[in-house]
Amino acid sequence: MSYVITSPCLGEKFGECVEVCPVDCIFEGEDMYFIDPDLCIDCGACQAVCPVEAIYHEEDLLPEDEMFIQKAKEFFASQE
């Protein structure tokens, strides 16, 4: 996984990240967006436009935000 969407996105879902993603790897969930790690090319375009600063590179996540990696995995597993 490269980029992860974290708690500031919960309930916000502005969507600028979806619009700029060159590979369409961001999907809308019930309460937030999720980045598909299998499609993400690690370009950072989404991070640059996020108005609530919710997108971080996996390596830069704070310990309290690491749960969003699992939340994304569960979201994509439920889409299969």
mmCIF file of the N, C-alpha and C atoms, coordinates in Angstrom:
data_MODEL
# 
_entry.id   MODEL 
# 
loop_
_atom_site.group_PDB 
_atom_site.id 
_atom_site.type_symbol 
_atom_site.label_atom_id 
_atom_site.label_alt_id 
_atom_site.label_comp_id 
_atom_site.label_asym_id 
_atom_site.label_entity_id 
_atom_site.label_seq_id 
_atom_site.pdbx_PDB_ins_code 
_atom_site.Cartn_x 
_atom_site.Cartn_y 
_atom_site.Cartn_z 
_atom_site.occupancy 
_atom_site.B_iso_or_equiv 
_atom_site.pdbx_formal_charge 
_atom_site.auth_seq_id 
_atom_site.auth_comp_id 
_atom_site.auth_asym_id 
_atom_site.auth_atom_id 
_atom_site.pdbx_PDB_model_num 
ATOM 1   N N  . MET A 1 1  ? 0.846   -1.178 0.000   1.00 0.00 ? 1  MET A N  1 
ATOM 2   C CA . MET A 1 1  ? 0.000   0.000  0.000   1.00 0.00 ? 1  MET A CA 1 
ATOM 3   C C  . MET A 1 1  ? 0.887   1.235  0.000   1.00 0.00 ? 1  MET A C  1 
ATOM 4   N N  . SER A 1 2  ? 0.502   2.223  -0.745  1.00 0.00 ? 2  SER A N  1 
ATOM 5   C CA . SER A 1 2  ? 1.322   3.417  -0.779  1.00 0.00 ? 2  SER A CA 1 
ATOM 6   C C  . SER A 1 2  ? 0.681   4.567  -0.020  1.00 0.00 ? 2  SER A C  1 
ATOM 7   N N  . TYR A 1 3  ? -0.439  5.080  -0.487  1.00 0.00 ? 3  TYR A N  1 
ATOM 8   C CA . TYR A 1 3  ? -1.117  6.161  0.213   1.00 0.00 ? 3  TYR A CA 1 
ATOM 9   C C  . TYR A 1 3  ? -2.345  5.620  0.930   1.00 0.00 ? 3  TYR A C  1 
ATOM 10  N N  . VAL A 1 4  ? -2.656  6.250  2.071   1.00 0.00 ? 4  VAL A N  1 
ATOM 11  C CA . VAL A 1 4  ? -3.773  5.814  2.913   1.00 0.00 ? 4  VAL A CA 1 
ATOM 12  C C  . VAL A 1 4  ? -4.600  7.047  3.269   1.00 0.00 ? 4  VAL A C  1 
ATOM 13  N N  . ILE A 1 5  ? -5.908  6.909  3.213   1.00 0.00 ? 5  ILE A N  1 
ATOM 14  C CA . ILE A 1 5  ? -6.804  7.988  3.613   1.00 0.00 ? 5  ILE A CA 1 
ATOM 15  C C  . ILE A 1 5  ? -7.179  7.754  5.068   1.00 0.00 ? 5  ILE A C  1 
ATOM 16  N N  . THR A 1 6  ? -7.064  8.807  5.886   1.00 0.00 ? 6  THR A N  1 
ATOM 17  C CA . THR A 1 6  ? -7.234  8.676  7.334   1.00 0.00 ? 6  THR A CA 1 
ATOM 18  C C  . THR A 1 6  ? -8.452  9.451  7.852   1.00 0.00 ? 6  THR A C  1 
ATOM 19  N N  . SER A 1 7  ? -8.544  9.579  9.159   1.00 0.00 ? 7  SER A N  1 
ATOM 20  C CA . SER A 1 7  ? -9.737  10.075 9.853   1.00 0.00 ? 7  SER A CA 1 
ATOM 21  C C  . SER A 1 7  ? -10.284 11.431 9.408   1.00 0.00 ? 7  SER A C  1 
ATOM 22  N N  . PRO A 1 8  ? -9.487  12.404 8.990   1.00 0.00 ? 8  PRO A N  1 
ATOM 23  C CA . PRO A 1 8  ? -10.115 13.662 8.567   1.00 0.00 ? 8  PRO A CA 1 
ATOM 24  C C  . PRO A 1 8  ? -11.111 13.494 7.417   1.00 0.00 ? 8  PRO A C  1 
ATOM 25  N N  . CYS A 1 9  ? -11.035 12.399 6.683   1.00 0.00 ? 9  CYS A N  1 
ATOM 26  C CA . CYS A 1 9  ? -11.957 12.145 5.577   1.00 0.00 ? 9  CYS A CA 1 
ATOM 27  C C  . CYS A 1 9  ? -13.300 11.596 6.065   1.00 0.00 ? 9  CYS A C  1 
ATOM 28  N N  . LEU A 1 10 ? -13.322 11.031 7.245   1.00 0.00 ? 10 LEU A N  1 
ATOM 29  C CA . LEU A 1 10 ? -14.552 10.432 7.760   1.00 0.00 ? 10 LEU A CA 1 
ATOM 30  C C  . LEU A 1 10 ? -15.691 11.441 7.732   1.00 0.00 ? 10 LEU A C  1 
ATOM 31  N N  . GLY A 1 11 ? -16.708 11.133 6.971   1.00 0.00 ? 11 GLY A N  1 
ATOM 32  C CA . GLY A 1 11 ? -17.877 11.987 6.873   1.00 0.00 ? 11 GLY A CA 1 
ATOM 33  C C  . GLY A 1 11 ? -17.729 13.196 5.971   1.00 0.00 ? 11 GLY A C  1 
ATOM 34  N N  . GLU A 1 12 ? -16.548 13.461 5.453   1.00 0.00 ? 12 GLU A N  1 
ATOM 35  C CA . GLU A 1 12 ? -16.321 14.638 4.609   1.00 0.00 ? 12 GLU A CA 1 
ATOM 36  C C  . GLU A 1 12 ? -16.559 14.326 3.135   1.00 0.00 ? 12 GLU A C  1 
ATOM 37  N N  . LYS A 1 13 ? -15.722 13.463 2.595   1.00 0.00 ? 13 LYS A N  1 
ATOM 38  C CA . LYS A 1 13 ? -15.832 13.010 1.205   1.00 0.00 ? 13 LYS A CA 1 
ATOM 39  C C  . LYS A 1 13 ? -15.959 14.147 0.191   1.00 0.00 ? 13 LYS A C  1 
ATOM 40  N N  . PHE A 1 14 ? -15.014 15.075 0.215   1.00 0.00 ? 14 PHE A N  1 
ATOM 41  C CA . PHE A 1 14 ? -15.016 16.167 -0.758  1.00 0.00 ? 14 PHE A CA 1 
ATOM 42  C C  . PHE A 1 14 ? -14.822 15.665 -2.183  1.00 0.00 ? 14 PHE A C  1 
ATOM 43  N N  . GLY A 1 15 ? -13.900 14.737 -2.402  1.00 0.00 ? 15 GLY A N  1 
ATOM 44  C CA . GLY A 1 15 ? -13.745 14.097 -3.701  1.00 0.00 ? 15 GLY A CA 1 
ATOM 45  C C  . GLY A 1 15 ? -12.711 14.671 -4.640  1.00 0.00 ? 15 GLY A C  1 
ATOM 46  N N  . GLU A 1 16 ? -11.982 15.700 -4.221  1.00 0.00 ? 16 GLU A N  1 
ATOM 47  C CA . GLU A 1 16 ? -10.936 16.233 -5.096  1.00 0.00 ? 16 GLU A CA 1 
ATOM 48  C C  . GLU A 1 16 ? -9.905  15.166 -5.438  1.00 0.00 ? 16 GLU A C  1 
ATOM 49  N N  . CYS A 1 17 ? -9.651  14.277 -4.500  1.00 0.00 ? 17 CYS A N  1 
ATOM 50  C CA . CYS A 1 17 ? -8.671  13.214 -4.709  1.00 0.00 ? 17 CYS A CA 1 
ATOM 51  C C  . CYS A 1 17 ? -9.095  12.301 -5.859  1.00 0.00 ? 17 CYS A C  1 
ATOM 52  N N  . VAL A 1 18 ? -10.369 11.994 -5.926  1.00 0.00 ? 18 VAL A N  1 
ATOM 53  C CA . VAL A 1 18 ? -10.889 11.125 -6.984  1.00 0.00 ? 18 VAL A CA 1 
ATOM 54  C C  . VAL A 1 18 ? -10.688 11.776 -8.344  1.00 0.00 ? 18 VAL A C  1 
ATOM 55  N N  . GLU A 1 19 ? -10.945 13.076 -8.411  1.00 0.00 ? 19 GLU A N  1 
ATOM 56  C CA . GLU A 1 19 ? -10.863 13.804 -9.674  1.00 0.00 ? 19 GLU A CA 1 
ATOM 57  C C  . GLU A 1 19 ? -9.451  13.867 -10.247 1.00 0.00 ? 19 GLU A C  1 
ATOM 58  N N  . VAL A 1 20 ? -8.428  13.918 -9.380  1.00 0.00 ? 20 VAL A N  1 
ATOM 59  C CA . VAL A 1 20 ? -7.057  14.070 -9.878  1.00 0.00 ? 20 VAL A CA 1 
ATOM 60  C C  . VAL A 1 20 ? -6.298  12.755 -10.039 1.00 0.00 ? 20 VAL A C  1 
ATOM 61  N N  . CYS A 1 21 ? -6.839  11.668 -9.531  1.00 0.00 ? 21 CYS A N  1 
ATOM 62  C CA . CYS A 1 21 ? -6.129  10.395 -9.597  1.00 0.00 ? 21 CYS A CA 1 
ATOM 63  C C  . CYS A 1 21 ? -5.998  9.929  -11.051 1.00 0.00 ? 21 CYS A C  1 
ATOM 64  N N  . PRO A 1 22 ? -4.762  9.766  -11.537 1.00 0.00 ? 22 PRO A N  1 
ATOM 65  C CA . PRO A 1 22 ? -4.572  9.381  -12.936 1.00 0.00 ? 22 PRO A CA 1 
ATOM 66  C C  . PRO A 1 22 ? -4.897  7.911  -13.241 1.00 0.00 ? 22 PRO A C  1 
ATOM 67  N N  . VAL A 1 23 ? -5.024  7.084  -12.197 1.00 0.00 ? 23 VAL A N  1 
ATOM 68  C CA . VAL A 1 23 ? -5.286  5.661  -12.422 1.00 0.00 ? 23 VAL A CA 1 
ATOM 69  C C  . VAL A 1 23 ? -6.608  5.192  -11.809 1.00 0.00 ? 23 VAL A C  1 
ATOM 70  N N  . ASP A 1 24 ? -7.427  6.114  -11.377 1.00 0.00 ? 24 ASP A N  1 
ATOM 71  C CA . ASP A 1 24 ? -8.748  5.793  -10.806 1.00 0.00 ? 24 ASP A CA 1 
ATOM 72  C C  . ASP A 1 24 ? -8.676  4.728  -9.716  1.00 0.00 ? 24 ASP A C  1 
ATOM 73  N N  . CYS A 1 25 ? -7.807  4.963  -8.722  1.00 0.00 ? 25 CYS A N  1 
ATOM 74  C CA . CYS A 1 25 ? -7.644  3.969  -7.665  1.00 0.00 ? 25 CYS A CA 1 
ATOM 75  C C  . CYS A 1 25 ? -8.345  4.358  -6.369  1.00 0.00 ? 25 CYS A C  1 
ATOM 76  N N  . ILE A 1 26 ? -9.115  5.452  -6.377  1.00 0.00 ? 26 ILE A N  1 
ATOM 77  C CA . ILE A 1 26 ? -9.796  5.902  -5.170  1.00 0.00 ? 26 ILE A CA 1 
ATOM 78  C C  . ILE A 1 26 ? -11.286 5.622  -5.310  1.00 0.00 ? 26 ILE A C  1 
ATOM 79  N N  . PHE A 1 27 ? -11.819 4.928  -4.304  1.00 0.00 ? 27 PHE A N  1 
ATOM 80  C CA . PHE A 1 27 ? -13.207 4.487  -4.350  1.00 0.00 ? 27 PHE A CA 1 
ATOM 81  C C  . PHE A 1 27 ? -13.971 5.022  -3.148  1.00 0.00 ? 27 PHE A C  1 
ATOM 82  N N  . GLU A 1 28 ? -15.245 5.296  -3.374  1.00 0.00 ? 28 GLU A N  1 
ATOM 83  C CA . GLU A 1 28 ? -16.090 5.846  -2.324  1.00 0.00 ? 28 GLU A CA 1 
ATOM 84  C C  . GLU A 1 28 ? -16.696 4.739  -1.478  1.00 0.00 ? 28 GLU A C  1 
ATOM 85  N N  . GLY A 1 29 ? -16.465 4.838  -0.165  1.00 0.00 ? 29 GLY A N  1 
ATOM 86  C CA . GLY A 1 29 ? -17.094 3.932  0.780   1.00 0.00 ? 29 GLY A CA 1 
ATOM 87  C C  . GLY A 1 29 ? -18.276 4.618  1.429   1.00 0.00 ? 29 GLY A C  1 
ATOM 88  N N  . GLU A 1 30 ? -18.845 3.970  2.410   1.00 0.00 ? 30 GLU A N  1 
ATOM 89  C CA . GLU A 1 30 ? -20.027 4.516  3.069   1.00 0.00 ? 30 GLU A CA 1 
ATOM 90  C C  . GLU A 1 30 ? -19.743 5.837  3.775   1.00 0.00 ? 30 GLU A C  1 
ATOM 91  N N  . ASP A 1 31 ? -18.596 5.924  4.468   1.00 0.00 ? 31 ASP A N  1 
ATOM 92  C CA . ASP A 1 31 ? -18.315 7.124  5.249   1.00 0.00 ? 31 ASP A CA 1 
ATOM 93  C C  . ASP A 1 31 ? -17.014 7.834  4.871   1.00 0.00 ? 31 ASP A C  1 
ATOM 94  N N  . MET A 1 32 ? -16.286 7.303  3.892   1.00 0.00 ? 32 MET A N  1 
ATOM 95  C CA . MET A 1 32 ? -15.020 7.920  3.465   1.00 0.00 ? 32 MET A CA 1 
ATOM 96  C C  . MET A 1 32 ? -14.556 7.281  2.159   1.00 0.00 ? 32 MET A C  1 
ATOM 97  N N  . TYR A 1 33 ? -13.474 7.821  1.605   1.00 0.00 ? 33 TYR A N  1 
ATOM 98  C CA . TYR A 1 33 ? -12.869 7.255  0.401   1.00 0.00 ? 33 TYR A CA 1 
ATOM 99  C C  . TYR A 1 33 ? -11.743 6.304  0.800   1.00 0.00 ? 33 TYR A C  1 
ATOM 100 N N  . PHE A 1 34 ? -11.414 5.397  -0.127  1.00 0.00 ? 34 PHE A N  1 
ATOM 101 C CA . PHE A 1 34 ? -10.336 4.433  0.093   1.00 0.00 ? 34 PHE A CA 1 
ATOM 102 C C  . PHE A 1 34 ? -9.469  4.352  -1.153  1.00 0.00 ? 34 PHE A C  1 
ATOM 103 N N  . ILE A 1 35 ? -8.165  4.182  -0.952  1.00 0.00 ? 35 ILE A N  1 
ATOM 104 C CA . ILE A 1 35 ? -7.210  4.036  -2.052  1.00 0.00 ? 35 ILE A CA 1 
ATOM 105 C C  . ILE A 1 35 ? -6.881  2.561  -2.217  1.00 0.00 ? 35 ILE A C  1 
ATOM 106 N N  . ASP A 1 36 ? -7.065  2.052  -3.431  1.00 0.00 ? 36 ASP A N  1 
ATOM 107 C CA . ASP A 1 36 ? -6.741  0.658  -3.722  1.00 0.00 ? 36 ASP A CA 1 
ATOM 108 C C  . ASP A 1 36 ? -5.226  0.538  -3.883  1.00 0.00 ? 36 ASP A C  1 
ATOM 109 N N  . PRO A 1 37 ? -4.560  -0.157 -2.973  1.00 0.00 ? 37 PRO A N  1 
ATOM 110 C CA . PRO A 1 37 ? -3.101  -0.256 -3.034  1.00 0.00 ? 37 PRO A CA 1 
ATOM 111 C C  . PRO A 1 37 ? -2.592  -1.022 -4.250  1.00 0.00 ? 37 PRO A C  1 
ATOM 112 N N  . ASP A 1 38 ? -3.440  -1.860 -4.826  1.00 0.00 ? 38 ASP A N  1 
ATOM 113 C CA . ASP A 1 38 ? -3.022  -2.624 -6.001  1.00 0.00 ? 38 ASP A CA 1 
ATOM 114 C C  . ASP A 1 38 ? -3.031  -1.776 -7.266  1.00 0.00 ? 38 ASP A C  1 
ATOM 115 N N  . LEU A 1 39 ? -3.765  -0.666 -7.246  1.00 0.00 ? 39 LEU A N  1 
ATOM 116 C CA . LEU A 1 39 ? -3.847  0.203  -8.419  1.00 0.00 ? 39 LEU A CA 1 
ATOM 117 C C  . LEU A 1 39 ? -3.018  1.481  -8.274  1.00 0.00 ? 39 LEU A C  1 
ATOM 118 N N  . CYS A 1 40 ? -2.796  1.914  -7.057  1.00 0.00 ? 40 CYS A N  1 
ATOM 119 C CA . CYS A 1 40 ? -2.087  3.175  -6.793  1.00 0.00 ? 40 CYS A CA 1 
ATOM 120 C C  . CYS A 1 40 ? -0.668  3.125  -7.357  1.00 0.00 ? 40 CYS A C  1 
ATOM 121 N N  . ILE A 1 41 ? -0.293  4.207  -8.042  1.00 0.00 ? 41 ILE A N  1 
ATOM 122 C CA . ILE A 1 41 ? 1.060   4.287  -8.620  1.00 0.00 ? 41 ILE A CA 1 
ATOM 123 C C  . ILE A 1 41 ? 1.973   5.185  -7.796  1.00 0.00 ? 41 ILE A C  1 
ATOM 124 N N  . ASP A 1 42 ? 1.510   5.584  -6.598  1.00 0.00 ? 42 ASP A N  1 
ATOM 125 C CA . ASP A 1 42 ? 2.345   6.334  -5.665  1.00 0.00 ? 42 ASP A CA 1 
ATOM 126 C C  . ASP A 1 42 ? 2.751   7.710  -6.209  1.00 0.00 ? 42 ASP A C  1 
ATOM 127 N N  . CYS A 1 43 ? 1.846   8.358  -6.943  1.00 0.00 ? 43 CYS A N  1 
ATOM 128 C CA . CYS A 1 43 ? 2.187   9.648  -7.555  1.00 0.00 ? 43 CYS A CA 1 
ATOM 129 C C  . CYS A 1 43 ? 2.012   10.828 -6.607  1.00 0.00 ? 43 CYS A C  1 
ATOM 130 N N  . GLY A 1 44 ? 1.149   10.708 -5.608  1.00 0.00 ? 44 GLY A N  1 
ATOM 131 C CA . GLY A 1 44 ? 0.941   11.771 -4.640  1.00 0.00 ? 44 GLY A CA 1 
ATOM 132 C C  . GLY A 1 44 ? -0.021  12.867 -5.067  1.00 0.00 ? 44 GLY A C  1 
ATOM 133 N N  . ALA A 1 45 ? -0.626  12.737 -6.233  1.00 0.00 ? 45 ALA A N  1 
ATOM 134 C CA . ALA A 1 45 ? -1.554  13.774 -6.707  1.00 0.00 ? 45 ALA A CA 1 
ATOM 135 C C  . ALA A 1 45 ? -2.715  13.957 -5.742  1.00 0.00 ? 45 ALA A C  1 
ATOM 136 N N  . CYS A 1 46 ? -3.214  12.874 -5.189  1.00 0.00 ? 46 CYS A N  1 
ATOM 137 C CA . CYS A 1 46 ? -4.348  12.934 -4.262  1.00 0.00 ? 46 CYS A CA 1 
ATOM 138 C C  . CYS A 1 46 ? -3.982  13.683 -2.982  1.00 0.00 ? 46 CYS A C  1 
ATOM 139 N N  . GLN A 1 47 ? -2.801  13.413 -2.493  1.00 0.00 ? 47 GLN A N  1 
ATOM 140 C CA . GLN A 1 47 ? -2.345  14.050 -1.253  1.00 0.00 ? 47 GLN A CA 1 
ATOM 141 C C  . GLN A 1 47 ? -2.256  15.567 -1.426  1.00 0.00 ? 47 GLN A C  1 
ATOM 142 N N  . ALA A 1 48 ? -1.797  15.995 -2.572  1.00 0.00 ? 48 ALA A N  1 
ATOM 143 C CA . ALA A 1 48 ? -1.607  17.423 -2.826  1.00 0.00 ? 48 ALA A CA 1 
ATOM 144 C C  . ALA A 1 48 ? -2.915  18.210 -2.849  1.00 0.00 ? 48 ALA A C  1 
ATOM 145 N N  . VAL A 1 49 ? -4.025  17.573 -3.221  1.00 0.00 ? 49 VAL A N  1 
ATOM 146 C CA . VAL A 1 49 ? -5.292  18.305 -3.350  1.00 0.00 ? 49 VAL A CA 1 
ATOM 147 C C  . VAL A 1 49 ? -6.274  18.056 -2.207  1.00 0.00 ? 49 VAL A C  1 
ATOM 148 N N  . CYS A 1 50 ? -5.965  17.196 -1.280  1.00 0.00 ? 50 CYS A N  1 
ATOM 149 C CA . CYS A 1 50 ? -6.899  16.870 -0.207  1.00 0.00 ? 50 CYS A CA 1 
ATOM 150 C C  . CYS A 1 50 ? -7.124  18.095 0.692   1.00 0.00 ? 50 CYS A C  1 
ATOM 151 N N  . PRO A 1 51 ? -8.354  18.618 0.713   1.00 0.00 ? 51 PRO A N  1 
ATOM 152 C CA . PRO A 1 51 ? -8.613  19.830 1.488   1.00 0.00 ? 51 PRO A CA 1 
ATOM 153 C C  . PRO A 1 51 ? -8.617  19.623 3.006   1.00 0.00 ? 51 PRO A C  1 
ATOM 154 N N  . VAL A 1 52 ? -8.727  18.384 3.455   1.00 0.00 ? 52 VAL A N  1 
ATOM 155 C CA . VAL A 1 52 ? -8.731  18.117 4.893   1.00 0.00 ? 52 VAL A CA 1 
ATOM 156 C C  . VAL A 1 52 ? -7.446  17.424 5.357   1.00 0.00 ? 52 VAL A C  1 
ATOM 157 N N  . GLU A 1 53 ? -6.465  17.314 4.457   1.00 0.00 ? 53 GLU A N  1 
ATOM 158 C CA . GLU A 1 53 ? -5.166  16.706 4.759   1.00 0.00 ? 53 GLU A CA 1 
ATOM 159 C C  . GLU A 1 53 ? -5.313  15.323 5.402   1.00 0.00 ? 53 GLU A C  1 
ATOM 160 N N  . ALA A 1 54 ? -6.108  14.483 4.742   1.00 0.00 ? 54 ALA A N  1 
ATOM 161 C CA . ALA A 1 54 ? -6.382  13.143 5.262   1.00 0.00 ? 54 ALA A CA 1 
ATOM 162 C C  . ALA A 1 54 ? -5.516  12.063 4.630   1.00 0.00 ? 54 ALA A C  1 
ATOM 163 N N  . ILE A 1 55 ? -4.733  12.397 3.602   1.00 0.00 ? 55 ILE A N  1 
ATOM 164 C CA . ILE A 1 55 ? -4.002  11.376 2.851   1.00 0.00 ? 55 ILE A CA 1 
ATOM 165 C C  . ILE A 1 55 ? -2.516  11.424 3.196   1.00 0.00 ? 55 ILE A C  1 
ATOM 166 N N  . TYR A 1 56 ? -2.006  10.263 3.591   1.00 0.00 ? 56 TYR A N  1 
ATOM 167 C CA . TYR A 1 56 ? -0.605  10.148 3.979   1.00 0.00 ? 56 TYR A CA 1 
ATOM 168 C C  . TYR A 1 56 ? 0.012   8.929  3.308   1.00 0.00 ? 56 TYR A C  1 
ATOM 169 N N  . HIS A 1 57 ? 1.300   9.028  3.066   1.00 0.00 ? 57 HIS A N  1 
ATOM 170 C CA . HIS A 1 57 ? 2.031   7.851  2.596   1.00 0.00 ? 57 HIS A CA 1 
ATOM 171 C C  . HIS A 1 57 ? 2.067   6.874  3.763   1.00 0.00 ? 57 HIS A C  1 
ATOM 172 N N  . GLU A 1 58 ? 1.936   5.606  3.450   1.00 0.00 ? 58 GLU A N  1 
ATOM 173 C CA . GLU A 1 58 ? 1.885   4.571  4.489   1.00 0.00 ? 58 GLU A CA 1 
ATOM 174 C C  . GLU A 1 58 ? 3.045   4.700  5.477   1.00 0.00 ? 58 GLU A C  1 
ATOM 175 N N  . GLU A 1 59 ? 4.220   5.021  4.990   1.00 0.00 ? 59 GLU A N  1 
ATOM 176 C CA . GLU A 1 59 ? 5.403   5.124  5.855   1.00 0.00 ? 59 GLU A CA 1 
ATOM 177 C C  . GLU A 1 59 ? 5.336   6.322  6.797   1.00 0.00 ? 59 GLU A C  1 
ATOM 178 N N  . ASP A 1 60 ? 4.465   7.292  6.496   1.00 0.00 ? 60 ASP A N  1 
ATOM 179 C CA . ASP A 1 60 ? 4.359   8.504  7.311   1.00 0.00 ? 60 ASP A CA 1 
ATOM 180 C C  . ASP A 1 60 ? 3.171   8.487  8.272   1.00 0.00 ? 60 ASP A C  1 
ATOM 181 N N  . LEU A 1 61 ? 2.454   7.385  8.327   1.00 0.00 ? 61 LEU A N  1 
ATOM 182 C CA . LEU A 1 61 ? 1.288   7.304  9.210   1.00 0.00 ? 61 LEU A CA 1 
ATOM 183 C C  . LEU A 1 61 ? 1.697   7.356  10.671  1.00 0.00 ? 61 LEU A C  1 
ATOM 184 N N  . LEU A 1 62 ? 0.891   8.053  11.459  1.00 0.00 ? 62 LEU A N  1 
ATOM 185 C CA . LEU A 1 62 ? 1.067   8.019  12.901  1.00 0.00 ? 62 LEU A CA 1 
ATOM 186 C C  . LEU A 1 62 ? 0.513   6.685  13.395  1.00 0.00 ? 62 LEU A C  1 
ATOM 187 N N  . PRO A 1 63 ? 0.988   6.209  14.533  1.00 0.00 ? 63 PRO A N  1 
ATOM 188 C CA . PRO A 1 63 ? 0.493   4.917  15.035  1.00 0.00 ? 63 PRO A CA 1 
ATOM 189 C C  . PRO A 1 63 ? -1.038  4.863  15.148  1.00 0.00 ? 63 PRO A C  1 
ATOM 190 N N  . GLU A 1 64 ? -1.653  5.961  15.551  1.00 0.00 ? 64 GLU A N  1 
ATOM 191 C CA . GLU A 1 64 ? -3.110  5.960  15.702  1.00 0.00 ? 64 GLU A CA 1 
ATOM 192 C C  . GLU A 1 64 ? -3.851  5.920  14.366  1.00 0.00 ? 64 GLU A C  1 
ATOM 193 N N  . ASP A 1 65 ? -3.146  6.190  13.262  1.00 0.00 ? 65 ASP A N  1 
ATOM 194 C CA . ASP A 1 65 ? -3.770  6.145  11.941  1.00 0.00 ? 65 ASP A CA 1 
ATOM 195 C C  . ASP A 1 65 ? -3.542  4.824  11.206  1.00 0.00 ? 65 ASP A C  1 
ATOM 196 N N  . GLU A 1 66 ? -2.731  3.954  11.760  1.00 0.00 ? 66 GLU A N  1 
ATOM 197 C CA . GLU A 1 66 ? -2.441  2.682  11.098  1.00 0.00 ? 66 GLU A CA 1 
ATOM 198 C C  . GLU A 1 66 ? -3.683  1.811  10.956  1.00 0.00 ? 66 GLU A C  1 
ATOM 199 N N  . MET A 1 67 ? -4.700  2.046  11.766  1.00 0.00 ? 67 MET A N  1 
ATOM 200 C CA . MET A 1 67 ? -5.943  1.286  11.658  1.00 0.00 ? 67 MET A CA 1 
ATOM 201 C C  . MET A 1 67 ? -6.630  1.507  10.317  1.00 0.00 ? 67 MET A C  1 
ATOM 202 N N  . PHE A 1 68 ? -6.310  2.610  9.634   1.00 0.00 ? 68 PHE A N  1 
ATOM 203 C CA . PHE A 1 68 ? -6.934  2.896  8.353   1.00 0.00 ? 68 PHE A CA 1 
ATOM 204 C C  . PHE A 1 68 ? -6.382  2.017  7.226   1.00 0.00 ? 68 PHE A C  1 
ATOM 205 N N  . ILE A 1 69 ? -5.219  1.415  7.434   1.00 0.00 ? 69 ILE A N  1 
ATOM 206 C CA . ILE A 1 69 ? -4.716  0.418  6.495   1.00 0.00 ? 69 ILE A CA 1 
ATOM 207 C C  . ILE A 1 69 ? -5.663  -0.786 6.521   1.00 0.00 ? 69 ILE A C  1 
ATOM 208 N N  . GLN A 1 70 ? -5.990  -1.243 7.715   1.00 0.00 ? 70 GLN A N  1 
ATOM 209 C CA . GLN A 1 70 ? -6.898  -2.385 7.858   1.00 0.00 ? 70 GLN A CA 1 
ATOM 210 C C  . GLN A 1 70 ? -8.295  -2.036 7.364   1.00 0.00 ? 70 GLN A C  1 
ATOM 211 N N  . LYS A 1 71 ? -8.746  -0.822 7.637   1.00 0.00 ? 71 LYS A N  1 
ATOM 212 C CA . LYS A 1 71 ? -10.077 -0.398 7.185   1.00 0.00 ? 71 LYS A CA 1 
ATOM 213 C C  . LYS A 1 71 ? -10.149 -0.445 5.654   1.00 0.00 ? 71 LYS A C  1 
ATOM 214 N N  . ALA A 1 72 ? -9.085  -0.026 4.986   1.00 0.00 ? 72 ALA A N  1 
ATOM 215 C CA . ALA A 1 72 ? -9.045  -0.073 3.521   1.00 0.00 ? 72 ALA A CA 1 
ATOM 216 C C  . ALA A 1 72 ? -9.034  -1.518 3.029   1.00 0.00 ? 72 ALA A C  1 
ATOM 217 N N  . LYS A 1 73 ? -8.260  -2.366 3.686   1.00 0.00 ? 73 LYS A N  1 
ATOM 218 C CA . LYS A 1 73 ? -8.216  -3.778 3.296   1.00 0.00 ? 73 LYS A CA 1 
ATOM 219 C C  . LYS A 1 73 ? -9.594  -4.410 3.410   1.00 0.00 ? 73 LYS A C  1 
ATOM 220 N N  . GLU A 1 74 ? -10.293 -4.108 4.488   1.00 0.00 ? 74 GLU A N  1 
ATOM 221 C CA . GLU A 1 74 ? -11.634 -4.659 4.691   1.00 0.00 ? 74 GLU A CA 1 
ATOM 222 C C  . GLU A 1 74 ? -12.607 -4.133 3.636   1.00 0.00 ? 74 GLU A C  1 
ATOM 223 N N  . PHE A 1 75 ? -12.475 -2.850 3.288   1.00 0.00 ? 75 PHE A N  1 
ATOM 224 C CA . PHE A 1 75 ? -13.348 -2.271 2.263   1.00 0.00 ? 75 PHE A CA 1 
ATOM 225 C C  . PHE A 1 75 ? -13.160 -3.008 0.938   1.00 0.00 ? 75 PHE A C  1 
ATOM 226 N N  . PHE A 1 76 ? -11.918 -3.182 0.503   1.00 0.00 ? 76 PHE A N  1 
ATOM 227 C CA . PHE A 1 76 ? -11.666 -3.818 -0.780  1.00 0.00 ? 76 PHE A CA 1 
ATOM 228 C C  . PHE A 1 76 ? -11.993 -5.311 -0.771  1.00 0.00 ? 76 PHE A C  1 
ATOM 229 N N  . ALA A 1 77 ? -11.825 -5.962 0.375   1.00 0.00 ? 77 ALA A N  1 
ATOM 230 C CA . ALA A 1 77 ? -12.195 -7.377 0.487   1.00 0.00 ? 77 ALA A CA 1 
ATOM 231 C C  . ALA A 1 77 ? -13.711 -7.534 0.331   1.00 0.00 ? 77 ALA A C  1 
ATOM 232 N N  . SER A 1 78 ? -14.463 -6.566 0.826   1.00 0.00 ? 78 SER A N  1 
ATOM 233 C CA . SER A 1 78 ? -15.916 -6.651 0.729   1.00 0.00 ? 78 SER A CA 1 
ATOM 234 C C  . SER A 1 78 ? -16.416 -6.350 -0.685  1.00 0.00 ? 78 SER A C  1 
ATOM 235 N N  . GLN A 1 79 ? -15.562 -5.778 -1.532  1.00 0.00 ? 79 GLN A N  1 
ATOM 236 C CA . GLN A 1 79 ? -15.938 -5.439 -2.902  1.00 0.00 ? 79 GLN A CA 1 
ATOM 237 C C  . GLN A 1 79 ? -15.742 -6.611 -3.867  1.00 0.00 ? 79 GLN A C  1 
ATOM 238 N N  . GLU A 1 80 ? -15.043 -7.641 -3.421  1.00 0.00 ? 80 GLU A N  1 
ATOM 239 C CA . GLU A 1 80 ? -14.747 -8.796 -4.284  1.00 0.00 ? 80 GLU A CA 1 
ATOM 240 C C  . GLU A 1 80 ? -15.950 -9.677 -4.476  1.00 0.00 ? 80 GLU A C  1 
# 
